[in-house]
Amino acid sequence: MGNDSGHSYTNAWNIGNITPAQLQEIIKTSTAFANTNYDLRFNNCVDFAIIVLNNVGVPMNPISIDTPTSFSNSIQPGATSTNGKAPQTKRNCK
């Protein structure tokens, strides 16, 4: 996990608002992922996104979703193709 402030993206998906409890689950998931070994095939950013989406009530089935492209394709038509930049963080991620 790193600081992706200002990172460019080409797809966006607005799933609405999250509750404080859901935010706490996202933080717990982030902490757990930070303490594991990154593996491109079995423990990557797509795995993280699927777990977070499930935490906030958006059911995602990880079968056949293992790359950023397959993830992006799986959330269509909810996602929009758009260019943008991630918001700037207010703290330093390490």
Secondary structure as a PSIPRED ss2 file (coil, helix, strand):
# PSIPRED VFORMAT (PSIPRED V4.0)

   1 M C   1.000  0.000  0.000
   2 G C   1.000  0.000  0.000
   3 N C   1.000  0.000  0.000
   4 D C   1.000  0.000  0.000
   5 S C   1.000  0.000  0.000
   6 G C   1.000  0.000  0.000
   7 H C   1.000  0.000  0.000
   8 S E   0.000  0.000  1.000
   9 Y E   0.000  0.000  1.000
  10 T E   0.000  0.000  1.000
  11 N E   0.000  0.000  1.000
  12 A E   0.000  0.000  1.000
  13 W C   1.000  0.000  0.000
  14 N C   1.000  0.000  0.000
  15 I C   1.000  0.000  0.000
  16 G C   1.000  0.000  0.000
  17 N C   1.000  0.000  0.000
  18 I C   1.000  0.000  0.000
  19 T C   1.000  0.000  0.000
  20 P H   0.000  1.000  0.000
  21 A H   0.000  1.000  0.000
  22 Q H   0.000  1.000  0.000
  23 L H   0.000  1.000  0.000
  24 Q H   0.000  1.000  0.000
  25 E H   0.000  1.000  0.000
  26 I H   0.000  1.000  0.000
  27 I H   0.000  1.000  0.000
  28 K H   0.000  1.000  0.000
  29 T H   0.000  1.000  0.000
  30 S H   0.000  1.000  0.000
  31 T H   0.000  1.000  0.000
  32 A H   0.000  1.000  0.000
  33 F H   0.000  1.000  0.000
  34 A H   0.000  1.000  0.000
  35 N C   1.000  0.000  0.000
  36 T C   1.000  0.000  0.000
  37 N C   1.000  0.000  0.000
  38 Y C   1.000  0.000  0.000
  39 D E   0.000  0.000  1.000
  40 L C   1.000  0.000  0.000
  41 R C   1.000  0.000  0.000
  42 F C   1.000  0.000  0.000
  43 N E   0.000  0.000  1.000
  44 N C   1.000  0.000  0.000
  45 C H   0.000  1.000  0.000
  46 V H   0.000  1.000  0.000
  47 D H   0.000  1.000  0.000
  48 F H   0.000  1.000  0.000
  49 A H   0.000  1.000  0.000
  50 I H   0.000  1.000  0.000
  51 I H   0.000  1.000  0.000
  52 V H   0.000  1.000  0.000
  53 L H   0.000  1.000  0.000
  54 N H   0.000  1.000  0.000
  55 N H   0.000  1.000  0.000
  56 V C   1.000  0.000  0.000
  57 G C   1.000  0.000  0.000
  58 V C   1.000  0.000  0.000
  59 P C   1.000  0.000  0.000
  60 M C   1.000  0.000  0.000
  61 N C   1.000  0.000  0.000
  62 P C   1.000  0.000  0.000
  63 I C   1.000  0.000  0.000
  64 S C   1.000  0.000  0.000
  65 I C   1.000  0.000  0.000
  66 D C   1.000  0.000  0.000
  67 T C   1.000  0.000  0.000
  68 P H   0.000  1.000  0.000
  69 T H   0.000  1.000  0.000
  70 S H   0.000  1.000  0.000
  71 F H   0.000  1.000  0.000
  72 S H   0.000  1.000  0.000
  73 N H   0.000  1.000  0.000
  74 S H   0.000  1.000  0.000
  75 I C   1.000  0.000  0.000
  76 Q C   1.000  0.000  0.000
  77 P C   1.000  0.000  0.000
  78 G C   1.000  0.000  0.000
  79 A C   1.000  0.000  0.000
  80 T E   0.000  0.000  1.000
  81 S E   0.000  0.000  1.000
  82 T E   0.000  0.000  1.000
  83 N E   0.000  0.000  1.000
  84 G E   0.000  0.000  1.000
  85 K E   0.000  0.000  1.000
  86 A C   1.000  0.000  0.000
  87 P C   1.000  0.000  0.000
  88 Q C   1.000  0.000  0.000
  89 T C   1.000  0.000  0.000
  90 K C   1.000  0.000  0.000
  91 R C   1.000  0.000  0.000
  92 N C   1.000  0.000  0.000
  93 C C   1.000  0.000  0.000
  94 K C   1.000  0.000  0.000
